[in-house]
Amino acid sequence: MLTVQNIYKTFNAGTANEVRPLRGVSLDIPEGAFLVILGGNGSGKSTLLNAIAGTFPLDNGEIHLAGHNVTRWQEHRRARLIGRVFQNPFTGTAPNMSIAENFALAIRRGQARGLGWALTKNLMDELRDRVKELRMGLEDRLGNAIGSLSGGQRQALTLLMATCLKPALLLLDEHTAALDPKSADQIIRVTEEVIKRHKLTTLMVTHSMQQAANLGDRIVMMHRGSVAYRFEGADKQRLRVEDLLARFEELRRREMLDDSVAALLQENYI
Amino acid sequence: MTLLLGALTIGLILSLLALGIYISYRVFDIADITVDGSITFGAAICAVLIVNRVNPLLATLAGFAGGVVAGTVTGILQAKFKINPLLSGILVMTGLYSVNLHVMGKSNIPLLSAESLTTWAERMGQSWFGNPEVNLGGWMVSTRDLVTLLAVLAMIVTACLGLYWFFRTELGTAMRASGDNPQMIRALGVNVERYRIMGLALSNGLVGIAGALLAQYQGFADAQMGIGMVVWGLASVIIGESLTGSRSLGLAIFGAVAGSILFRLLVAIALRWGLNPNDLKLVTALFVFAALVLPRLLQQRKRPVAAPLGSS
């Protein structure tokens, strides 16, 4: 379904600010899978998600999605296959437009937009039903600007918008990280519901070990731009938060060792 | 009374300019100086065609097309060549100055003897009222002026309804979203760059019609007529917003028109009271400055605790 083959990306190549967030990442995910991507700051996990979404061109490697080679597709073209929820609740919705208008935009994701009326009665009825399922009382406020809602409400709506037209792939980029714990729990509950009901193929980036242990059917742990560990099937089901923490600690220690060895070498030989 | 009619008519004609500025300034958040050139471009094209005996309605539409071309060029500079929006507008405006002179062949084309929409209005006034003047609530008014005003009013109402309809379609909603949150709408499959070009084309097309109508109304097209028009349009949009107090689409469109008319009336009154016409642009600029700054100052006054000095 989704195949990522050995992709590389360097930003600001050849300057003092050079960063190499992706150094040969490969993934292969069957249809209906739910992959959780874990990693510390700067491990390249969000960059990987953006590479799949098409935010920037790759230096090397290929991405295949739902039978298409999308490597050279621009972001807006890939949107036909991909639904996205961002980390920042402000990113996923147009603040000065109403809930209904935002939804009308999402229902045409990746399709031609013509001169037909955007807010048809059918759309409003469908929207009211879907929003009611969120149990946030938003179904009576469809005419309100989205900017007047809380972060949690906006994230829930973004999730609904990303999935109202069934995407071949759903990308969740730390979509609960900017929320208070209560809203985050609520969003996770809605996320699980939506993914289960529509049998969505999902990639979720998170730095919460708890979420990683509880959600999904496979885990990839990223470190310094490449995949450090993979867990699938029974391995993943047995995995507890403590196990993940232990692996993290291992990575950290290895990195410190790298640094201290580098320092030692520098001291002795330069 | 003639003065009032004249101010209303010019206010209405320039409300097309205000609607154009509403699109670039409020939908896309760009102060688009292209309009200084495209209003003259629309006027120049229309004037040359009218002098060459083309149907004035077609000539006006040609003015629209000219504006669309100008806006498209600015849009391409911004979207494809990644040139700063303000600079893109300045480049196109500057280039258009020469283009306009070439189109007109000289710096001023008089239209008084040619067949224009104004002549049509005059003839219609004659046949409707059978008299060059008519009694309007105790005032003697030229039928030509009255019919012109009504015709322009009909055009503006059509333009407003058309714009309102467009911005409520799938295409128009997506265009508003490309201004409101480009990242979000790109993730929903919209080519934001293309929509921005289309938006600027539409915006400047409206400005082009404003130029074509203005040239016919005042009886000449002039290479200098566009100077400061962007500020004029901004003033109208800002007044309109304070009148309606709302960013909702319908009220914003109505507000832009109302703002344009009100601003023109204020200017007419100020000129009548002895404002030196040379000071008009300075006063307009100061007015826009005040309109941009005052609301913020008032807000700071209201909440001194929430926003103490020195913290930001």
Contacts between the chains, C-beta under 8 A, distances in Angstrom:
chain1	res1	chain2	res2	distance
A	53	B	187	7.1
A	74	B	191	7.8
A	75	B	186	5.5
A	75	B	187	7.2
A	76	B	186	5.2
A	76	B	189	5.3
A	76	B	190	5.8
A	76	B	191	5.0
A	76	B	192	7.3
A	77	B	189	7.4
A	79	B	186	7.2
A	79	B	187	5.8
A	79	B	188	5.8
A	79	B	189	3.5
A	79	B	190	7.9
A	80	B	189	5.8
A	82	B	187	7.8
A	84	B	187	4.8
A	86	B	183	7.8
A	86	B	187	8.0
A	90	B	181	7.9
A	91	B	181	7.4
A	91	B	183	5.6
A	91	B	184	6.2
A	92	B	184	5.6
A	92	B	187	7.6
A	93	B	181	6.9
A	93	B	184	6.2
A	94	B	176	7.6
A	94	B	177	4.5
A	94	B	180	4.0
A	94	B	181	4.4
A	94	B	184	5.9
A	94	B	185	7.0
A	95	B	180	6.6
A	95	B	181	6.8
A	96	B	180	5.1
A	96	B	247	6.2
A	97	B	173	7.5
A	97	B	176	6.5
A	97	B	177	6.3
A	97	B	180	6.0
A	101	B	173	5.6
A	101	B	176	8.0
A	101	B	177	7.8
A	102	B	177	7.8
A	104	B	170	7.1
A	104	B	173	5.9
A	105	B	173	6.1
A	105	B	174	6.0
A	105	B	177	5.4
A	105	B	185	6.5
A	105	B	188	5.6
A	106	B	188	5.8
A	108	B	170	5.8
A	108	B	174	7.6
A	108	B	188	7.5
A	108	B	189	7.6
A	109	B	188	4.6
A	109	B	189	5.1
A	110	B	188	7.5
A	110	B	189	3.6
A	111	B	189	7.0
A	113	B	169	8.0
A	113	B	170	4.1
A	113	B	171	4.8
A	113	B	173	7.9
A	113	B	174	5.0
A	113	B	190	7.4
A	114	B	169	7.2
A	114	B	170	5.7
A	114	B	171	6.2
A	115	B	166	7.6
A	115	B	169	4.8
A	115	B	170	7.4
A	115	B	171	5.9
A	116	B	169	6.2
A	116	B	170	5.6
A	117	B	168	6.4
A	117	B	169	6.2
A	117	B	170	7.9
A	118	B	168	5.8
A	118	B	169	5.8
A	118	B	170	4.9
A	118	B	172	7.5
A	118	B	173	4.2
A	119	B	168	7.1
A	161	B	188	7.7
